[in-house]
Amino acid sequence: MPHTRIACPLAQLLIVLIALSGTHGAETSDKSFSIQAALDASPGTLIHVPAGDNLISAPLRLHHDHSGLYGEGRIIQQNPEVPILIIEDSRDVTVRGLTFTRAKDKEITRAEGVVAIKCHDLVLDGIRVINNRTRSAAIAIRDSRSTDIRDCRVRNYMSLTIDDRTHSPDWGYAFNCIDGTGIAVSYSQGTSITGCRVVEEDLLPTREIQQKHGLGKFVKKNPQKGAIISQKTWDEEFVSNWHQGSAIIVTAPESSDQTRILNNHIENAAQGVDLHSDHVILSGNVINNSFMGMKAMHGSRNVIITGNQFIKNDLWSIGLMPGASSHGATPAAEGKPATPPNVDGGSIIANNIISDFGRGHSAWVWEGQGTPIRFDNRQKPHNPPLTDVVIQGNVIYDSDRDEAPAAGAEGPARPKYEYAVRIATEAQGLHFSANLFHPGRSGVSNIPLPP
C-alpha cells in the first residue's frame, strides 16, 4: 500500500494513542479530536482505527490528497445535526472497513452519514453505514469523478418526514411520508457502485405504519393546483406515493454520466434504483421487495439494463419514461448559446427476470395498478418522447400460476398484473425479440409488441 507510511513522529504518537484507546466495549470519551488530529498531522497517510467504539460529536473531515481511514473500529456520531464523515476537495482518498453509525436515540437526522464533495478517485471499500435515518442519504457523492463504492453495507436509512413540494408549481402540496436514500450520487462522472447491500429493516410500507403516521395525507396545500397532478389527488388531499426515496439514485441528468451499478443487493426500498444519468450499466443486481424496481428518466440516454433479478415489485420492475427535466436540442439564437439535448432512449433491456410481481409489502397500495415493464409518456409537453429501446431475452414470470388454487376456486390464481408490458402512445422505436412474457389478466401488452 503506497500511502501507509507514517509522515512524522507526532503522527506516529497520535496513531499509537488511538490504538491504545480503542476498546471492544462501550467508549465514553469523545474521539473526534484525536482521530481528526491524526488525519491533519499525517496528510498523505491512511490512518488506522482499531476495533472498538469511537464516540464523536463533530464530523470527521478528510481533505488531504492520498489520505484516508481504515480499520475495524466503529465511529459513533452523537450529534444528529452533522454528518459522521465529510470528504472534500481531495484526490485518491480511501476509506475502508469501518462502521459509521449514530448513538442510540440520535439516529434521526437531517444529515448524511458519509458525504463526499468535489473528490477525484475516491474509494469507499467495505464500509458500513448503519442507522443513519435521514431523508437525505446514508452515503452521498456530489460533484465528483471516478468514485468507487464497493462491498459496502447500508442498513436502516429511512425516516418519517414531510415531502414539501409547495415551492414547485408542478406539485403545490406537502404530505407525510417515509423517505430516505441509501446511496445518492449527483453531478458526478465515472461512478461505480459494486457489490453493495442496501437494506431497510424497520420502516416498511405496511397498513399499520401508514395509518399510524397518516402517511400520504396533505399537511400543506397551495392556493393553485399543481400543473402535473390530477384534480382527484388535489381534491382528496392524499397521495399513494408516500413511500419515497431510493436504495440507489444517480441524479443531475445533464451532468451525471458513465455510471456502473453492478451486483448489488437491494431490499425493502421504495425505489430500488433511480437513474437520471447517461451511459449507465445496471447489471447483476437483485432488487427485492421495492414497489418500484428501477426507473430511468429526466433525460437518461444509453442505459443498459441487463441480467438483473427483480423480485416482489408492486408498481413496476423496469420503467423508462421522459421526465420533466428532459428537453430537445436548441440552436444558438439571440445571443444565447446552443443547448445540447437531454433525452431518454437509445437503451437496452436484456436478460432480466421479473418474478413474484405484486407480492411485496406495498402490494396493498398499488393493487391493480402494477405493470412489470412500463414505457411511459412524457410529463410535460416540451419533453421529447422515449425513443429507440431494444427489449430482448427477458422473462416476466407469473409466480401465481405455480400456487395451489384458493379454496373454492378453479384453476391457478389470476396474475397480479393486468398486462406484462404497458406501452404509452408516445413511445417510439421499441423493438421486442426473444422475450418470455407470461400474460397478465388482460394479456401480454396493451398494444401489439413491435418486433
N, C-alpha and C positions, 0 to 999 in steps of 0.2 A: 504494500500500500504506500504510494509515494508521498502522502501528506500526513503520516502519523508521527513524524519526529517531533520532539519537544523543542520549542523555539528558544527557551531561555530558562535559567534556574528558577525564576519566580513562577513561571507557568508550571514547571515540574513540581514545585512545592504545592501550588494550588490543586493540581490534579491529585497529588498524594492526599491532601486534606479531604477532597471529595471522596476518594476511595475509602478513607478511614471512617468517614461519617455515614456512608451508605449502610443501611440496615436491612434486615429481612422482615422486620415488623413495622409497626406504625412509627412515623418520624414526626416530631412536633416542631422542630426548628425550621425556619424559612431558608430554603437553599437558593432562592433566586439570586442573591448577591454572589455567592461563591461560584455557582455554575457560570453566571454571566461574567464574573471576573476572570475565570479561567479562559472563557472564549475570547474576551477582549485582550488578555495578556498573551494569547498564543494565536495570532492571525495566521492563517495558512495551515492550521493543525486540526485534526479530528480529536475531540475531547471525549474521553471515556467516562460514562456514567454507570457505575456498577449497580448490581442488584440492590433493591431497597426502594423505599418511598422517599421522594424529594418534594416537600411542600414548597410552593412558590406563591407569591401574591402579585408579582409583576410579570408581564410576558417576557420570556427569554427571547433574545434577539441575535440572529445570525446575520452579519452584514460585511463579512470579510470574504474575499475570494479564497477558494481551496480550503475552506474550513468546514466544520460540521460537528455533529454529536453522534455517538454510537454507544451501545451497551445494552444492559439488561434491566436498567432501572425504570421506575415509574415517576413521571413528572406530574404532580397533582396541583392543579391551579385552584387556589382558594378564593380568587376574586372573579365573580361572574361577569364583571363588566369588561374584561380584557381577554384577548386570545391567550393561548398557552405558549405558542411558539410563533414568532414572526421572522421570516427570512426575506431579506430585502436588498435589492440593488447589488447582487453578487453573482459570482460565476463559480461553477464547479463546487457547489456545496453538496454535502452528503449527510443525510440523517438516517440512521439505520438501527433497527432492533428495539427502539424504546417504546414505552407505552405513555401516551398523553391522555390524561383524564381530568376530571374535576372532583373537588371534595364533595362528600355526601351533603345533600341538601343545597348544593351550589351548582347542580348540573344544568339548570335552566339559565340560558344566557342569550344575549344578542350577538355575541362574538363568535368568530370561527375558533376551531381548535388549533389547527396548523394552517397558517396563511403564508403564501409566498408571492411577492410582488416584484416585478422587473428583475427576474432571475434568468440566467442562461446556464444550461446544462446542470440543472438541479436533479438530484436523485433522492427520492424517498423510498427506502428499501425496508420492507418488513416491519414498519411501524404500526402501532395500534392507537386508534383514537376512539375512546370509549366514553359514553355518557356525556358527550358534548351536545346538549339538546338546544338547538338553535334553529331559527328559520333561515339562517344563513347556511353555512356548510361546515362539516367536520374538517375537511381538507379543502382549501381554496387556493387556486393558482390563478394569478391575474397578470396580464401583460408580460408574459414570459415566453422563452424559446427553449425547445429541446428539453422538456421536462420528462423524466421517467418516474412513474409511480408504480411500484411493483411489489407484489406479495404483501400488500398492506391490509389491515383489518379496520373496518369502521363498524361500530356497533352502537345502536341506540342513539340516533342522531336527530330524531324528530321532536317537535314541541307543539303544544297548544298555543295558538296565536290568532291574530286577526289579519286577514289579507285585505289591505286597504287599496282599492282601485278607484277611489273618488277623484284622484288627480288626473285620471285619464278620461277623455271624452268618449273613448270606446266602451268603457265599462260604467263608471259612475256610481259605484257602491263599494261597501266593505262588508265582510262576513267572517264569522267564526270558522276556524279550520284547524286541521293538522297540517303542519308544514315543516320542511327541513330537507336538506340535501346532504348526501354522503360525501361525494367528491364533485366539486364545481370548478370548471376551467373556463376562463373568459379572456378574450383579446390575446390569445396565445397560439403559437405555431409549433408544429412538431412534437405534440404531446403524446406520450404513450402511457396508457393505463392498463396494466397487465397483471393477471393472477391475483386480483384483489377480491376480498369478500366484504360486501356491504349489506348489513342485516339490521333490521329493526325488530325488536322482540316484544315491545310493550305497547306502543301506540298503534293499534291495529284498527282498521275501519269497520268495527262491529256496530250493530244496532245499539248496544248498551253504551258504548263510548259516544256515539253520535247523539243519543238522547240526553246523556248526562251533561254534555258540554254545549248543546244547542248548535252542533256543527252544521254549517250551511246557511244559517239564519243571518239575514242582513242586520248589521249593527249601525249602519250609516247609509244614506242614500242622497244623491244629488237631486236638485230640482228637475233636471232634464235626464231622460233615459239615455243610457249609453248607446252608441251608434251600432254596435255589433252584438247586442244581446236581444233576446226575444221579449216581446211585450208580456208574455206569460211569466217569464222569470222576474221581470220588473214588478209586475203586479203581485205575484206571490211572495216576493221578498225572500226567496230561498233558491240556493243553487245546489246541484248534486255534486259538483266537483270540489267538495270541501276537503278531500284528501289531496294535498298539494305536495310539491317538491319532487325530487328525483334521487334515485340512488347515485346516478352519474349524469351530469349535464355538461355539455360543451357549448358555450353560447358566444355572443358577439359575432353574428353571421358574416359580416363583411370584413372581419379581421381574423377570426379563428380559422385555422387551415391545417391540413396534413395531420390528422388525428388518428391514432390507433387505440381501439378499445378491445382487448383480446383476453379471452379465457378467464373472465371474472365470474363470480357467483353473487347474484343479487337476490335478496329475499325480502318480501313484505314491504316493498317500496310502493309509493303512489305510482310514479312513472319509473320504469326500470332505467332506461337510457333516453335522454332528451338531447337531440342534436340540432344545433344551429351552426353548422360548420361545413366547409368544403373539403373534398378529398379525405373521406373518412373510411376506415376499415373497422367494421363491427363484426367480430368473428369469434366463434368458440365460446360464447358466453352462455350461462344458464341463468334465466330470468324467471323466477318462481314467485307466484302469488303477488304480482303487481297488477293493478287494474289496467294499466297500460304498459305493454311490454317495451316498446320503443317507438319513438317518432322522430322524423326528420322534417324540418320546416323552416320558415323565415329565410329562405334562400340557402338551402343545403344542396349543393351540387356535387355530383360524382361521389356518391356514397355506395359502398359495397357492404351488403348485409348478408353474411354467409355463415352456414354451419352453426347456427345458434339453436338452443333449446328454449322455447317459450312455453311455460307451464302455468296453468291456473291463472290466466289473464281473463279479465272480465269485460272490458270495453273494446279493446283491440290488442293484438300482439304486435303487429307491424303496421305502422301508419306513416304514409307520406302525404304531404299537403303543403301548399303555399301558405305562408303566414303573412301577417300584416306588414312585416318588415321587408318583404320581397318586392322587387321592382325591376323594370327593364332598364336597358342602357339608354342614355340620352347624350346627344352630341353637344359639343361646346356651343354656347349661344349667349349673346348679350353680355359678354364679359364673364360668364360663368363657365368653369371647366367642364369637360365631358364627365359623365358619370358611368362607371362600369356597371354591368348587370349584376343583380343579386337574385338569382333564380333557382328553382328547385327542379332537379331531374338529372338525366344522364347517369342513372344509377342502376345497380344490380341487386336483386333479391334472389338468392340461390341457396338451395340445400339446407333450408331451415326446417325444423319440425315444431309444429304447434299442437299441443295436446292438453287435455283436461280443461278446455276452454269453458269459461263460465262457472268454474268451481272454486274460485278464490274467495278471500274474506269479503270482498266488496261486490260479490255476485248479487246480493240483495239490492244494492244501489242501482246497478245497471241492467237489471233483469230485462231481457227482451231487446236491449239496445246494442248488444255487442256484435262485432264482426271481426273474425280473426285477422284478415288483411284488409286494409282500408286505404283507398286513394281518394282524397277529399278535394272539395272546391276551395277556391281562394277565399280569404277572409274579407278582403276589400276589393273594390272594382279595379284598382290600379295594379293589383298583384298579378304577375304573369301566371298562367296555368302550369300545373305539373306536367312535364313532358319527358318522353323517351326513357322508359324504365323496362328492363328485362327481368322477367319473373320466371325462374326456371328451377325445376327439380325440388320444389318444396312439398312438404306434407302437412296438410291440415287434417288431423286425426280426431274423429268424433269419439271421444272416450266413452260416452254414454252407451254406445252400441254394444259394448262388452259387458255391461252391467246386467244383473238379473232384473227382470221387469218388476215394477211396483205391484204390490198386492192388488189383485183385481184388474190389472192392466194386461193387454195382449201385446206381445212383441216387445222389442227393445225400447228404451226410453227415447224420446224425441231429442234431437240435438238442442243445445242451449244457445244456438245462434240461428238467425233467420237465413243468412247467406254466408258461405265461407269467405267470399270476397265481395266487397262493395266498391263500385267504381263511380265516382262523381261524373256528372255530364261534361265537365270542363277538362278532365284529364285527357291527355293526348299521348299517342305514341307508346302505349303499353303493349308488350309482347310476351305472351304466355306460352310455355312449352314444357312438356315432360313433368308436370306437377300432378300430385295425387291429392285432390281436394274432396274430402267427404262432404256431401251436400248438407246444407242446413235445412231448416223446416220448409223453406220456400225454394230451395235449390242451391246450386253452386255459386251463382253470381246474379246480381240484379240485372245485368246485361250479358249477352254472349261474350265470352272471353276472346279477345282478339289474338290471333296467332303471332 
